[in-house]
Each structure stands twice: as C-alpha cells, then as structure tokens.
C-alpha cells in the first residue's frame, strides 16, 4: 500500500495536463493553476484484495471516472466561477480542490492497474461533456449536480458491504470518500443553481436525462460495472464457473 504525497501530486500535474484523453475531455489543457493540492494527498493508492479479472474490470471503468473528475475541475475553477459572486466562488474553489484530488488519485491508481481493454471513444466523450456546458451559470451548475448525482448512484452498488470492492479495504475506503465528496457537491451545486433561478422541476428533468446519457456513455463497460457490483460470494462463484 502507498499514499500520494504532495510531491507526487505536484510532479504529476504536467503529466495530467498533457494527457491526450484529458485534453479530449476539455478540448484544451485544463485550468489547474490556482487550485491547491487537497487532503487527498494522504489517500491510499491500492487495489490489493482484488483478483486479476476484477483489477481489469476496474481498469476499464476508471478512465470514464477520471475524465469526469478532470472536467469538473475545469467547470468549478474556470469560466463558471468568474460569473458568480465572491461567496459562491469560494464554494466552487473548495469543490474544485476536491475534484482535483479525485482526478490525481484516480490517475495514480490507474498506474497500478493493467491498461484498459475498452478505452473510451474520444468522440463520444467529447460530445458528452460538450452537452454539459452551458453559458448560463444556473443551468451549468444544475448539469454538474445531475452528473455528480448519477456518479453517486453508479458507485452505490459497487461500494456495498460484502461486495467485490469491499475485499480491497484501502480501495473501498477511498471510493467511499470520493462518493461522499460527490454527494456533498450535488447538494452544494444544486443549492447554488436554485439560488440562481433553477426550478426543482427542471433539475429533476436534468437528473433523468443526464443520468440516462451517462449510462449510454458507459455502455462499453457496463458488464465490468455489473461484475464489480456483485457480492463477493457471487463473484467468487462466477470465477469458479
């Protein structure tokens, strides 16, 4: 087991910024400048407890999550923040720090896993994240809240007690922390969107549509997600079969 140090994360920034898939997500190098290294420096980077096929499933799923986290850093630290009052900017800056920590932790975890067998299609990722952007702060915040909500729902079955991921305690602990962060971001983004005029009805529609679009984006790795969401005993039975 190892943890990320502040030096690890600082050294990783040029690599992260130059990653081709990350640039596909954002269409340009993301604005990491001004976003400080968060408390995720102490989070363990370890998948010990998973077997080889489960580690491969995790490797196939992580690129999608990594792209979403990197895009969120840009969303919360770029143009959106500049259009909001100072008090709201401080909240967005704190969220951006969380998302940066998530992105760099995922990047470090990916280096410990095999290469993905089903990497995301760049064109599909680009289209998905383009459709999340909006020139209206309330709409954009509502889109981000809807996406984070969908990610929380996606992680929930994977992180249940007795599941596959729970057999890797450090990994389970880190992903639970990530899910808790995302749930908090949902509440904060949704509240800010409502303060800017977003109706509950419109937010509910966005939750449904963006959740469905995320499931469509994840279609190539849905079998891997399903296997990672199995109970440990069921997964062991499938491996034996």
N, C-alpha and C positions, 0 to 999 in steps of 0.2 A: 504494500500500500504506500502511496505517496500523496503529498498535498501540493497544491500550487503555491509557490511563494510569490511575493510581489515582483521579484526579479524575473520569475518565469513569465508572468503576465506582461511585464514591460517589454521583455525581449520578444514576446510573441506578437506584439502589435504590428510591426512591419510585415510579418508573415500573414497575419489575419487580413491586413489591408490589401495585400497583394493577391489574395486567394481568388482564383478565377470565378468560382461559384459564388463567393460573397459579392463580387462585383456584378455578377449577373443579377443577384437579388436587388441590388441598389442602383444599378446602371452606372455607378461611379463609386469611387472609393468612399466609404462611409466616414462620417464626421466624428472620429474618436476624440479629436482634440477637445480638451476641456472636460472630458468625462473621467473622473478619478477612478482608480482601481478600488473595487468594493471589497467587502468582507469575504467574498468567495475565494480569496487567496488561501484560506485555511481549509477549503473543502477537499476531501479525499478524491483522488482520481484512481478508481479501482473497480474492476468488474469480477474480482475473484469470487467464485461461487457459481458462476455460470459455466455451462459446458460449451464446447466449440460451436455447436449449431446455434445455441442461444446468443453467443457473442456475435455470430454472423448476423443474426436477426437484428440485434441491437445496432450493429454497424450499418445495416441497410436503412434503419429508421432515422438514425441521428442526423444525417445531412439535411433532412427536412426541418428538423427542430433547430439545427444550427442556423439555417438560413432565416428562419422566422425571428430568432433572437437578434441576429445582426441587423435585420431590417427594423426591429423595434428600437434598437439603439438610435438609428438614424431618425426614426419617427419622433422619438422623445427628446432628442438633443439638437435637431435641425430646425427646418423652417417652421414646424408646428409650434415649437417653444417661442419663437420670435413673435408670434401673433397673439400671445396671451399675456395677461397681467403678470407682474413680478411674482406675486404669491403663487400663481399657478406654475410659473416657470420653475420655481424651487421644487415643487412636487414632481414635475416632469424630469428634472435633473436627477432626483433620487431614484425614479423609476429607471432612467437611462443607466445609472450605475448598476442597478440590479441586472438589467438586461445584458450589459457588457460583461459582468461576471459570469452570467449564464453562458454567453457565447464563447468566452475563452475557456471555461471549464469543459464545455462540450468539445471544443477544438482539442484540448489536451486529452480527453477521454478517447476521441477518435484515433489518436496516435497510438493508443494501446490496443486497438482492435484491428481485425483484418479489413482490407479495403471493401467498400460496399459492392455487392454483386448487382444491385439495381440502383445505380446513382440517379438522382433526379434529372429530368429533362430540362435543360436550361430555358427553353422557350416557354414551357408550362409554368415554371417558377416565375419567370419574368411577367407573364400575363397575370398570374395570381396576385403578385404583390403590386403590380400597376393598378389593378382594380381596387386595391385597398386604399390607395391615395385619394385624397380629396383636398381641394383648395379651401374648403370650409372647416374651421377647427372643430366645430361640434360634430360634424359628420365624420371627420377623420378619427377623432377620439372614440366615437361610437364604433367605427370599424375595428380599431385596435382592441377595444373592450370585447367585441364579439369574437375576434380571433383568439385572444387570450382565454376567453371562456371556453371556446372549442378545444383549445390545447389542454385545459384543465380536465375537461370531460374525457379527452383521449387518454390522459395519463392515469385517470382514476382507476380503471380496471387493472392496469399494469402494476399498480402500487399496492394492491390489497394484500392483507396478511395471508401468508400461505401461497402467494403467487410466485411465479418464476423469479421476478426481480428481487423478491424478499430473501432469496437464497444468497444474494450478494449484498451483505449488510451495508457496506460503505456506499455502493451504488444506490441502493434503496433510500438511504438517508439523504443523499444528495438530491435525488429526483423528487423526494417528498418536499425538501426545502424549496426546490425550483417550483413545484406545483403551488406551494403556499405563497411564494412570491407572486406568481401569476394570478392567483385568486385575489390577492391584495391589489394588484394592478387593475384587475377587472373592476373592482369596487371604486377605485380612485378615478380611473378613466371614465367610467360610466357616470360618476357623480359630476365630474367636470363637464362632460358632454351635456348632461341635463341642465347644469347651470347656464350653459350657452344656448339652451333652447331645444335640445334633443328630447323628443317625446318618448314616453315609455313604449308606446305602440310601435314607433319607428325603430327603436332599439331592439324590440322583440323580433321584428321582421329581419333586421340585420343579423341578429344572432342566428336565426334559422338559415338564412341564405348563405352567410359566410361559413357556418358550420358545415353545410352541405357541400360548398365549394372546397373546403379543406378535405373532406372525405374523398371527393373526386380527385384532388391532387395526390392524395396518399394511396390511391388505388393500386399502384405497383407494389407497395409494401404492406398492404392490408393483411396478407397471410402472415407476414412476420409480426405485425402488431397483434394479430389474433393469438399466435403462439406465445408471445411474451405476456399476454393477458391470461393465459391458462393458470390453473392452480398447479403447484409444484408436483403433486401426485399425478395429475392428468398429463403433465408434460413428461414425467418420467415414464409413464405408461406408453405414450406415443413414441418416445425414443426407443423403448424396448421392442415395440411392434415393428 
